[in-house]
Amino acid sequence: MTKKNFLLVFIILSLLYIGISLSPLLTKNVKDISYSDFKLVIGPFLATIGILITYTQLKEGKTNK
């Protein structure tokens, strides 16, 4: 498995985790949503953004050597 394929699979899994973690928010009123509802998703979200940046750099061929 190449590095690009691994990163793409990891991005998909991270987005699924974030979606599943945030799904209980769909049943709440907007006024009832607080910071603690997002606390467990902030880390995976930032990691997904970092991996997405790395994936786009690999896709364009701009790796740092």
ROKE-519042 format. One record per atom (N, C-alpha, C, CB): chain; x, y, z; residue number from 1; residue in one letter. Coordinates in nm, 2 decimals, always signed. Glycine has a CB too. Layout:
<site 'A'; <X; Y; Z>; NUM; 'A'>,
...
end
This chain:
<site 'A'; <+0.08; -0.12; +0.00>; 1; 'M'>,
<site 'A'; <+0.00; +0.00; +0.00>; 1; 'M'>,
<site 'A'; <+0.09; +0.12; +0.00>; 1; 'M'>,
<site 'A'; <-0.10; +0.00; +0.12>; 1; 'M'>,
<site 'A'; <+0.07; +0.21; -0.09>; 2; 'T'>,
<site 'A'; <+0.15; +0.33; -0.10>; 2; 'T'>,
<site 'A'; <+0.11; +0.43; +0.00>; 2; 'T'>,
<site 'A'; <+0.14; +0.40; -0.24>; 2; 'T'>,
<site 'A'; <+0.19; +0.53; +0.02>; 3; 'K'>,
<site 'A'; <+0.17; +0.63; +0.12>; 3; 'K'>,
<site 'A'; <+0.04; +0.71; +0.09>; 3; 'K'>,
<site 'A'; <+0.29; +0.73; +0.13>; 3; 'K'>,
<site 'A'; <+0.01; +0.74; -0.03>; 4; 'K'>,
<site 'A'; <-0.11; +0.82; -0.07>; 4; 'K'>,
<site 'A'; <-0.23; +0.73; -0.04>; 4; 'K'>,
<site 'A'; <-0.10; +0.85; -0.22>; 4; 'K'>,
<site 'A'; <-0.23; +0.61; -0.07>; 5; 'N'>,
<site 'A'; <-0.35; +0.52; -0.05>; 5; 'N'>,
<site 'A'; <-0.37; +0.51; +0.10>; 5; 'N'>,
<site 'A'; <-0.33; +0.38; -0.11>; 5; 'N'>,
<site 'A'; <-0.27; +0.49; +0.18>; 6; 'F'>,
<site 'A'; <-0.28; +0.48; +0.32>; 6; 'F'>,
<site 'A'; <-0.34; +0.61; +0.38>; 6; 'F'>,
<site 'A'; <-0.15; +0.46; +0.39>; 6; 'F'>,
<site 'A'; <-0.29; +0.73; +0.33>; 7; 'L'>,
<site 'A'; <-0.35; +0.86; +0.38>; 7; 'L'>,
<site 'A'; <-0.49; +0.87; +0.34>; 7; 'L'>,
<site 'A'; <-0.26; +0.97; +0.33>; 7; 'L'>,
<site 'A'; <-0.53; +0.83; +0.22>; 8; 'L'>,
<site 'A'; <-0.66; +0.84; +0.18>; 8; 'L'>,
<site 'A'; <-0.76; +0.76; +0.26>; 8; 'L'>,
<site 'A'; <-0.68; +0.80; +0.03>; 8; 'L'>,
<site 'A'; <-0.72; +0.64; +0.29>; 9; 'V'>,
<site 'A'; <-0.80; +0.55; +0.38>; 9; 'V'>,
<site 'A'; <-0.81; +0.61; +0.52>; 9; 'V'>,
<site 'A'; <-0.74; +0.41; +0.39>; 9; 'V'>,
<site 'A'; <-0.70; +0.67; +0.57>; 10; 'F'>,
<site 'A'; <-0.70; +0.73; +0.70>; 10; 'F'>,
<site 'A'; <-0.79; +0.85; +0.71>; 10; 'F'>,
<site 'A'; <-0.56; +0.76; +0.75>; 10; 'F'>,
<site 'A'; <-0.79; +0.93; +0.60>; 11; 'I'>,
<site 'A'; <-0.88; +1.04; +0.59>; 11; 'I'>,
<site 'A'; <-1.03; +1.00; +0.60>; 11; 'I'>,
<site 'A'; <-0.86; +1.12; +0.46>; 11; 'I'>,
<site 'A'; <-1.06; +0.89; +0.52>; 12; 'I'>,
<site 'A'; <-1.20; +0.84; +0.52>; 12; 'I'>,
<site 'A'; <-1.24; +0.79; +0.66>; 12; 'I'>,
<site 'A'; <-1.21; +0.73; +0.41>; 12; 'I'>,
<site 'A'; <-1.15; +0.72; +0.72>; 13; 'L'>,
<site 'A'; <-1.19; +0.66; +0.85>; 13; 'L'>,
<site 'A'; <-1.20; +0.78; +0.95>; 13; 'L'>,
<site 'A'; <-1.08; +0.57; +0.90>; 13; 'L'>,
<site 'A'; <-1.12; +0.88; +0.94>; 14; 'S'>,
<site 'A'; <-1.13; +0.99; +1.04>; 14; 'S'>,
<site 'A'; <-1.26; +1.07; +1.02>; 14; 'S'>,
<site 'A'; <-1.01; +1.09; +1.02>; 14; 'S'>,
<site 'A'; <-1.30; +1.09; +0.89>; 15; 'L'>,
<site 'A'; <-1.42; +1.16; +0.87>; 15; 'L'>,
<site 'A'; <-1.54; +1.08; +0.91>; 15; 'L'>,
<site 'A'; <-1.44; +1.19; +0.72>; 15; 'L'>,
<site 'A'; <-1.53; +0.95; +0.90>; 16; 'L'>,
<site 'A'; <-1.64; +0.86; +0.95>; 16; 'L'>,
<site 'A'; <-1.65; +0.87; +1.11>; 16; 'L'>,
<site 'A'; <-1.62; +0.71; +0.91>; 16; 'L'>,
<site 'A'; <-1.53; +0.87; +1.17>; 17; 'Y'>,
<site 'A'; <-1.53; +0.88; +1.32>; 17; 'Y'>,
<site 'A'; <-1.59; +1.02; +1.36>; 17; 'Y'>,
<site 'A'; <-1.39; +0.87; +1.37>; 17; 'Y'>,
<site 'A'; <-1.55; +1.12; +1.29>; 18; 'I'>,
<site 'A'; <-1.61; +1.26; +1.33>; 18; 'I'>,
<site 'A'; <-1.76; +1.26; +1.31>; 18; 'I'>,
<site 'A'; <-1.54; +1.36; +1.24>; 18; 'I'>,
<site 'A'; <-1.80; +1.21; +1.19>; 19; 'G'>,
<site 'A'; <-1.95; +1.20; +1.17>; 19; 'G'>,
<site 'A'; <-2.03; +1.13; +1.27>; 19; 'G'>,
<site 'A'; <-1.97; +1.15; +1.03>; 19; 'G'>,
<site 'A'; <-1.97; +1.01; +1.31>; 20; 'I'>,
<site 'A'; <-2.04; +0.93; +1.41>; 20; 'I'>,
<site 'A'; <-2.04; +1.00; +1.54>; 20; 'I'>,
<site 'A'; <-1.98; +0.79; +1.42>; 20; 'I'>,
<site 'A'; <-1.93; +1.06; +1.58>; 21; 'S'>,
<site 'A'; <-1.92; +1.13; +1.71>; 21; 'S'>,
<site 'A'; <-2.01; +1.25; +1.71>; 21; 'S'>,
<site 'A'; <-1.78; +1.18; +1.73>; 21; 'S'>,
<site 'A'; <-2.04; +1.32; +1.60>; 22; 'L'>,
<site 'A'; <-2.12; +1.44; +1.60>; 22; 'L'>,
<site 'A'; <-2.27; +1.41; +1.57>; 22; 'L'>,
<site 'A'; <-2.07; +1.53; +1.50>; 22; 'L'>,
<site 'A'; <-2.30; +1.28; +1.54>; 23; 'S'>,
<site 'A'; <-2.44; +1.25; +1.50>; 23; 'S'>,
<site 'A'; <-2.54; +1.27; +1.62>; 23; 'S'>,
<site 'A'; <-2.45; +1.11; +1.46>; 23; 'S'>,
<site 'A'; <-2.50; +1.26; +1.75>; 24; 'P'>,
<site 'A'; <-2.60; +1.29; +1.85>; 24; 'P'>,
<site 'A'; <-2.64; +1.43; +1.86>; 24; 'P'>,
<site 'A'; <-2.55; +1.25; +1.99>; 24; 'P'>,
<site 'A'; <-2.56; +1.52; +1.80>; 25; 'L'>,
<site 'A'; <-2.60; +1.66; +1.80>; 25; 'L'>,
<site 'A'; <-2.72; +1.69; +1.71>; 25; 'L'>,
<site 'A'; <-2.48; +1.75; +1.75>; 25; 'L'>,
<site 'A'; <-2.75; +1.61; +1.62>; 26; 'L'>,
<site 'A'; <-2.86; +1.63; +1.53>; 26; 'L'>,
<site 'A'; <-3.00; +1.62; +1.61>; 26; 'L'>,
<site 'A'; <-2.87; +1.53; +1.42>; 26; 'L'>,
<site 'A'; <-3.00; +1.56; +1.72>; 27; 'T'>,
<site 'A'; <-3.12; +1.55; +1.80>; 27; 'T'>,
<site 'A'; <-3.13; +1.66; +1.90>; 27; 'T'>,
<site 'A'; <-3.12; +1.41; +1.87>; 27; 'T'>,
<site 'A'; <-3.03; +1.74; +1.92>; 28; 'K'>,
<site 'A'; <-3.04; +1.84; +2.02>; 28; 'K'>,
<site 'A'; <-3.08; +1.97; +1.96>; 28; 'K'>,
<site 'A'; <-2.90; +1.86; +2.09>; 28; 'K'>,
<site 'A'; <-3.14; +2.06; +2.04>; 29; 'N'>,
<site 'A'; <-3.17; +2.20; +2.00>; 29; 'N'>,
<site 'A'; <-3.04; +2.28; +1.99>; 29; 'N'>,
<site 'A'; <-3.27; +2.26; +2.10>; 29; 'N'>,
<site 'A'; <-3.04; +2.38; +1.91>; 30; 'V'>,
<site 'A'; <-2.92; +2.46; +1.89>; 30; 'V'>,
<site 'A'; <-2.88; +2.52; +2.02>; 30; 'V'>,
<site 'A'; <-2.95; +2.57; +1.78>; 30; 'V'>,
<site 'A'; <-2.97; +2.56; +2.11>; 31; 'K'>,
<site 'A'; <-2.93; +2.63; +2.23>; 31; 'K'>,
<site 'A'; <-2.87; +2.53; +2.33>; 31; 'K'>,
<site 'A'; <-3.06; +2.69; +2.29>; 31; 'K'>,
<site 'A'; <-2.89; +2.40; +2.32>; 32; 'D'>,
<site 'A'; <-2.84; +2.30; +2.41>; 32; 'D'>,
<site 'A'; <-2.70; +2.25; +2.37>; 32; 'D'>,
<site 'A'; <-2.93; +2.18; +2.41>; 32; 'D'>,
<site 'A'; <-2.65; +2.29; +2.26>; 33; 'I'>,
<site 'A'; <-2.51; +2.25; +2.21>; 33; 'I'>,
<site 'A'; <-2.41; +2.33; +2.29>; 33; 'I'>,
<site 'A'; <-2.50; +2.26; +2.06>; 33; 'I'>,
<site 'A'; <-2.31; +2.26; +2.34>; 34; 'S'>,
<site 'A'; <-2.20; +2.33; +2.41>; 34; 'S'>,
<site 'A'; <-2.06; +2.28; +2.37>; 34; 'S'>,
<site 'A'; <-2.22; +2.31; +2.57>; 34; 'S'>,
<site 'A'; <-1.96; +2.34; +2.42>; 35; 'Y'>,
<site 'A'; <-1.82; +2.31; +2.39>; 35; 'Y'>,
<site 'A'; <-1.79; +2.16; +2.42>; 35; 'Y'>,
<site 'A'; <-1.72; +2.40; +2.46>; 35; 'Y'>,
<site 'A'; <-1.85; +2.11; +2.53>; 36; 'S'>,
<site 'A'; <-1.82; +1.97; +2.57>; 36; 'S'>,
<site 'A'; <-1.87; +1.87; +2.47>; 36; 'S'>,
<site 'A'; <-1.89; +1.94; +2.70>; 36; 'S'>,
<site 'A'; <-1.97; +1.91; +2.38>; 37; 'D'>,
<site 'A'; <-2.01; +1.82; +2.28>; 37; 'D'>,
<site 'A'; <-1.91; +1.80; +2.17>; 37; 'D'>,
<site 'A'; <-2.14; +1.87; +2.21>; 37; 'D'>,
<site 'A'; <-1.82; +1.90; +2.15>; 38; 'F'>,
<site 'A'; <-1.72; +1.89; +2.05>; 38; 'F'>,
<site 'A'; <-1.58; +1.85; +2.10>; 38; 'F'>,
<site 'A'; <-1.71; +2.03; +1.98>; 38; 'F'>,
<site 'A'; <-1.57; +1.84; +2.23>; 39; 'K'>,
<site 'A'; <-1.44; +1.82; +2.29>; 39; 'K'>,
<site 'A'; <-1.37; +1.69; +2.24>; 39; 'K'>,
<site 'A'; <-1.45; +1.81; +2.44>; 39; 'K'>,
<site 'A'; <-1.44; +1.58; +2.22>; 40; 'L'>,
<site 'A'; <-1.37; +1.46; +2.17>; 40; 'L'>,
<site 'A'; <-1.35; +1.46; +2.02>; 40; 'L'>,
<site 'A'; <-1.46; +1.34; +2.21>; 40; 'L'>,
<site 'A'; <-1.39; +1.56; +1.95>; 41; 'V'>,
<site 'A'; <-1.38; +1.56; +1.80>; 41; 'V'>,
<site 'A'; <-1.27; +1.65; +1.75>; 41; 'V'>,
<site 'A'; <-1.51; +1.59; +1.74>; 41; 'V'>,
<site 'A'; <-1.23; +1.75; +1.84>; 42; 'I'>,
<site 'A'; <-1.13; +1.85; +1.80>; 42; 'I'>,
<site 'A'; <-1.00; +1.78; +1.76>; 42; 'I'>,
<site 'A'; <-1.11; +1.95; +1.91>; 42; 'I'>,
<site 'A'; <-0.95; +1.69; +1.83>; 43; 'G'>,
<site 'A'; <-0.82; +1.63; +1.80>; 43; 'G'>,
<site 'A'; <-0.82; +1.55; +1.67>; 43; 'G'>,
<site 'A'; <-0.78; +1.53; +1.91>; 43; 'G'>,
<site 'A'; <-0.92; +1.46; +1.65>; 44; 'P'>,
<site 'A'; <-0.93; +1.39; +1.52>; 44; 'P'>,
<site 'A'; <-0.95; +1.49; +1.40>; 44; 'P'>,
<site 'A'; <-1.04; +1.29; +1.52>; 44; 'P'>,
<site 'A'; <-1.03; +1.59; +1.42>; 45; 'F'>,
<site 'A'; <-1.05; +1.69; +1.32>; 45; 'F'>,
<site 'A'; <-0.92; +1.76; +1.27>; 45; 'F'>,
<site 'A'; <-1.15; +1.80; +1.36>; 45; 'F'>,
<site 'A'; <-0.84; +1.80; +1.37>; 46; 'L'>,
<site 'A'; <-0.72; +1.87; +1.34>; 46; 'L'>,
<site 'A'; <-0.62; +1.77; +1.27>; 46; 'L'>,
<site 'A'; <-0.65; +1.93; +1.46>; 46; 'L'>,
<site 'A'; <-0.62; +1.64; +1.32>; 47; 'A'>,
<site 'A'; <-0.53; +1.54; +1.26>; 47; 'A'>,
<site 'A'; <-0.58; +1.52; +1.11>; 47; 'A'>,
<site 'A'; <-0.54; +1.41; +1.34>; 47; 'A'>,
<site 'A'; <-0.71; +1.51; +1.09>; 48; 'T'>,
<site 'A'; <-0.76; +1.49; +0.95>; 48; 'T'>,
<site 'A'; <-0.72; +1.61; +0.86>; 48; 'T'>,
<site 'A'; <-0.91; +1.48; +0.95>; 48; 'T'>,
<site 'A'; <-0.72; +1.73; +0.91>; 49; 'I'>,
<site 'A'; <-0.68; +1.85; +0.83>; 49; 'I'>,
<site 'A'; <-0.53; +1.83; +0.80>; 49; 'I'>,
<site 'A'; <-0.71; +1.98; +0.91>; 49; 'I'>,
<site 'A'; <-0.45; +1.80; +0.89>; 50; 'G'>,
<site 'A'; <-0.30; +1.78; +0.87>; 50; 'G'>,
<site 'A'; <-0.28; +1.67; +0.77>; 50; 'G'>,
<site 'A'; <-0.23; +1.74; +1.00>; 50; 'G'>,
<site 'A'; <-0.35; +1.56; +0.78>; 51; 'I'>,
<site 'A'; <-0.33; +1.45; +0.68>; 51; 'I'>,
<site 'A'; <-0.38; +1.49; +0.55>; 51; 'I'>,
<site 'A'; <-0.41; +1.32; +0.73>; 51; 'I'>,
<site 'A'; <-0.49; +1.56; +0.54>; 52; 'L'>,
<site 'A'; <-0.54; +1.61; +0.41>; 52; 'L'>,
<site 'A'; <-0.44; +1.70; +0.34>; 52; 'L'>,
<site 'A'; <-0.67; +1.68; +0.43>; 52; 'L'>,
<site 'A'; <-0.37; +1.79; +0.42>; 53; 'I'>,
<site 'A'; <-0.27; +1.87; +0.36>; 53; 'I'>,
<site 'A'; <-0.15; +1.79; +0.31>; 53; 'I'>,
<site 'A'; <-0.21; +1.97; +0.47>; 53; 'I'>,
<site 'A'; <-0.11; +1.69; +0.39>; 54; 'T'>,
<site 'A'; <+0.00; +1.60; +0.34>; 54; 'T'>,
<site 'A'; <-0.05; +1.52; +0.22>; 54; 'T'>,
<site 'A'; <+0.03; +1.50; +0.45>; 54; 'T'>,
<site 'A'; <-0.17; +1.48; +0.21>; 55; 'Y'>,
<site 'A'; <-0.22; +1.40; +0.10>; 55; 'Y'>,
<site 'A'; <-0.22; +1.49; -0.03>; 55; 'Y'>,
<site 'A'; <-0.36; +1.35; +0.12>; 55; 'Y'>,
<site 'A'; <-0.26; +1.61; -0.02>; 56; 'T'>,
<site 'A'; <-0.26; +1.70; -0.13>; 56; 'T'>,
<site 'A'; <-0.12; +1.73; -0.18>; 56; 'T'>,
<site 'A'; <-0.33; +1.83; -0.10>; 56; 'T'>,
<site 'A'; <-0.02; +1.74; -0.08>; 57; 'Q'>,
<site 'A'; <+0.12; +1.77; -0.12>; 57; 'Q'>,
<site 'A'; <+0.17; +1.64; -0.19>; 57; 'Q'>,
<site 'A'; <+0.20; +1.80; +0.00>; 57; 'Q'>,
<site 'A'; <+0.14; +1.52; -0.15>; 58; 'L'>,
<site 'A'; <+0.19; +1.40; -0.21>; 58; 'L'>,
<site 'A'; <+0.12; +1.39; -0.35>; 58; 'L'>,
<site 'A'; <+0.16; +1.28; -0.13>; 58; 'L'>,
<site 'A'; <+0.00; +1.43; -0.36>; 59; 'K'>,
<site 'A'; <-0.07; +1.42; -0.49>; 59; 'K'>,
<site 'A'; <-0.01; +1.51; -0.59>; 59; 'K'>,
<site 'A'; <-0.22; +1.45; -0.47>; 59; 'K'>,
<site 'A'; <+0.03; +1.63; -0.55>; 60; 'E'>,
<site 'A'; <+0.10; +1.72; -0.64>; 60; 'E'>,
<site 'A'; <+0.24; +1.70; -0.66>; 60; 'E'>,
<site 'A'; <+0.08; +1.86; -0.59>; 60; 'E'>,
<site 'A'; <+0.30; +1.61; -0.57>; 61; 'G'>,
<site 'A'; <+0.44; +1.58; -0.59>; 61; 'G'>,
<site 'A'; <+0.54; +1.68; -0.52>; 61; 'G'>,
<site 'A'; <+0.48; +1.57; -0.73>; 61; 'G'>,
<site 'A'; <+0.48; +1.75; -0.42>; 62; 'K'>,
<site 'A'; <+0.56; +1.85; -0.35>; 62; 'K'>,
<site 'A'; <+0.61; +1.81; -0.22>; 62; 'K'>,
<site 'A'; <+0.49; +1.98; -0.34>; 62; 'K'>,
<site 'A'; <+0.67; +1.69; -0.21>; 63; 'T'>,
<site 'A'; <+0.72; +1.64; -0.08>; 63; 'T'>,
<site 'A'; <+0.85; +1.71; -0.04>; 63; 'T'>,
<site 'A'; <+0.73; +1.49; -0.09>; 63; 'T'>,
<site 'A'; <+0.87; +1.73; +0.08>; 64; 'N'>,
<site 'A'; <+0.99; +1.78; +0.13>; 64; 'N'>,
<site 'A'; <+1.09; +1.67; +0.15>; 64; 'N'>,
<site 'A'; <+0.97; +1.86; +0.27>; 64; 'N'>,
<site 'A'; <+1.20; +1.69; +0.08>; 65; 'K'>,
<site 'A'; <+1.31; +1.58; +0.09>; 65; 'K'>,
<site 'A'; <+1.43; +1.64; +0.16>; 65; 'K'>,
<site 'A'; <+1.34; +1.54; -0.05>; 65; 'K'>,
end
